[in-house]
Amino acid sequence: MKRIALVLLVALSASANDIREYRKQNEARILAELTEFLAIPNVASDEANIRRNAQHLLAMLERHGVAARLLESPSGGPPAVFGELRTPGATKTIAFYAHYDGQPVDPSEWKTDPWKPVVIDGRIYARSASDDKGPIVAMMAALDALRASKRSPSVNLKFFFEGEEEAGSEHLGALLGKHKETLAADGWIFCDGPRHQSGAMQVVFGVRGTVGVTLTATGPSRALHSGHYGNWAPNPIAILINALASMRDAEGNVKIAGFHDDVRAVTAAERAAANALPDNEEELRRSFAIAKPECGGQAILPVPEKGDRQDCLSSTLPSRLLAPSVNFTGIRGGTIGVNAIPAEASASIDFRLVPDQKPERIRAIVEEHLRKHGFTNVKLAWADGYAAARTPLDLPFSRSVLRIVEKTTGAKPLVVPTFGGSLPLYLFEQTLHTPFVIVPVVNSDNNQHAANENLRLQNLWEAIEIYAGLFSEL
């Protein structure tokens, strides 16, 4: 048995070396392919150039031996680019997701032209270099590297490249529904987002849901002199402040009745994974100039299987992300320095949701909360939202991805039960009934969505090895 294990280890090491050697010999070609792709503007609202990107991706997939076509949504919007590579004898199919659209740019804020990629100090600068065109090119290079080393994927591969992620994925649900059979797979791997701030690889198993609302409190029909009418005319700023204060306490704990009723219990494995993540809170507080986080206490969640008992999460950031939250993101009313009671005041709130909370249920209980507390002169304008999603850590698919990432990189990846941000991954979970994991590969300091977005080339080279491992060993 020891000899067999040693032979397998040597074989795996040789395979990894083959991938790395191929990459080293082809770095210039890989970088040229990425540069050409990045030079095509891809702002999500630019329909003509989004279509150019889609056609470019079609040709790229076919050039790398992947059968490709466009998938259109029946409700409109940009196409998704779909690719499929079948492996003779394979019994499983794994789908890989990335998006090819990008955020708007203000060229005056960039040090270089966002559509003219340039390499400076080991990083390539351009819009979508890291989010997500770099990972897409790394996947294609991984396929070439496997082929050059005379290795085949161990599973059937599907590629799904979305063109509307940065615009809110408005048509994604209809697209997935229409092409459900085409997109059927045994697991999905999402290649979006950054590695941990420490540079360590992280494998992420969930995302929070979200729903937003704007509250507008009304007072007099026009602004009134605060001396003549103060303490008599309804003050919309005071009404708004009281309404907001009724929803959460100073520690960020939610005070809305029924808000936690549908929350899925945090498992022991998820709690342990969150507690095992690096403790970088002191560094974060120093970076953000925060004296102390608002969560001085613990996050309280119900534990359905334990009756009336409560599940107390620790106050660390990773643990708090396992709990839902109410966040005040904007407030407007009156004019600073003017002694007048305004006619109205507004605030925006985003609710971050966890499994199994539903946006429509949150809307109902928030409206009931405000009615019950007498805030009848507060109007609500709801934005569209979506549910959270989380894959169990103990699935064979989950364990396999973790094993391969560790073997490929030589270090245990961080196991993250859920990202703090929100993505509509519940659509894949509910429509395709398939587990997912997120395997981010780009540098955390990539300026994603901002000026001077960049991709560290070493992250690109490592991504090729990671994808080759996933393709060939799942």
Stockholm file with secondary structure:
# STOCKHOLM 1.0

chainA/1-474         MKRIALVLLVALSASANDIREYRKQNEARILAELTEFLAIPNVASDEANIRRNAQHLLAMLERHGVAARLLESPSGGPPAVFGELRTPGATKTIAFYAHYDGQPVDPSEWKTDPWKPVVIDGRIYARSASDDKGPIVAMMAALDALRASKRSPSVNLKFFFEGEEEAGSEHLGALLGKHKETLAADGWIFCDGPRHQSGAMQVVFGVRGTVGVTLTATGPSRALHSGHYGNWAPNPIAILINALASMRDAEGNVKIAGFHDDVRAVTAAERAAANALPDNEEELRRSFAIAKPECGGQAILPVPEKGDRQDCLSSTLPSRLLAPSVNFTGIRGGTIGVNAIPAEASASIDFRLVPDQKPERIRAIVEEHLRKHGFTNVKLAWADGYAAARTPLDLPFSRSVLRIVEKTTGAKPLVVPTFGGSLPLYLFEQTLHTPFVIVPVVNSDNNQHAANENLRLQNLWEAIEIYAGLFSEL
#=GR chainA/1-474 SS CHHHHHHHHHHHHHHHHHHHHHHHHTHHHHHHHHHHHHTSCCBTTCHHHHHHHHHHHHHHHHHTTCEEEEECCTTCSCCEEEEEECCTTCCCEEEEEEECCBCCCCGGGCSSCTTSCEEETTEEESTTIIIIIHHHHHHHHHHHHHHHTTCCCSSEEEEEEESCGGGTCTTHHHHHHHTTTTTCCSEEEECCSBCCTTSCCEEECEEEEEEEEEEEEECSSSCEEHHHHTTTSCCHHHHHHHHHHTTBCTTSCBCSTTTTTTCCCCCHHHHHHHHHSCCCHHHHHHHHTCSSCSCCSCEEEECGGGTTCEEEECSSHHHHTTSCEEEEEEEEESCTTCCEECSEEEEEEEEEECTTCCHHHHHHHHHHHHHHTTCTTEEEEECCCBCCEECCTTSHHHHHHHHHHHHHHTSCCEEESCEEEECCTHHHHHHHCCCEEECCCBCTTSCTTSTTCEEEHHHHHHHHHHHHHHHHHC
#=GC SS_cons         CHHHHHHHHHHHHHHHHHHHHHHHHTHHHHHHHHHHHHTSCCBTTCHHHHHHHHHHHHHHHHHTTCEEEEECCTTCSCCEEEEEECCTTCCCEEEEEEECCBCCCCGGGCSSCTTSCEEETTEEESTTIIIIIHHHHHHHHHHHHHHHTTCCCSSEEEEEEESCGGGTCTTHHHHHHHTTTTTCCSEEEECCSBCCTTSCCEEECEEEEEEEEEEEEECSSSCEEHHHHTTTSCCHHHHHHHHHHTTBCTTSCBCSTTTTTTCCCCCHHHHHHHHHSCCCHHHHHHHHTCSSCSCCSCEEEECGGGTTCEEEECSSHHHHTTSCEEEEEEEEESCTTCCEECSEEEEEEEEEECTTCCHHHHHHHHHHHHHHTTCTTEEEEECCCBCCEECCTTSHHHHHHHHHHHHHHTSCCEEESCEEEECCTHHHHHHHCCCEEECCCBCTTSCTTSTTCEEEHHHHHHHHHHHHHHHHHC
//
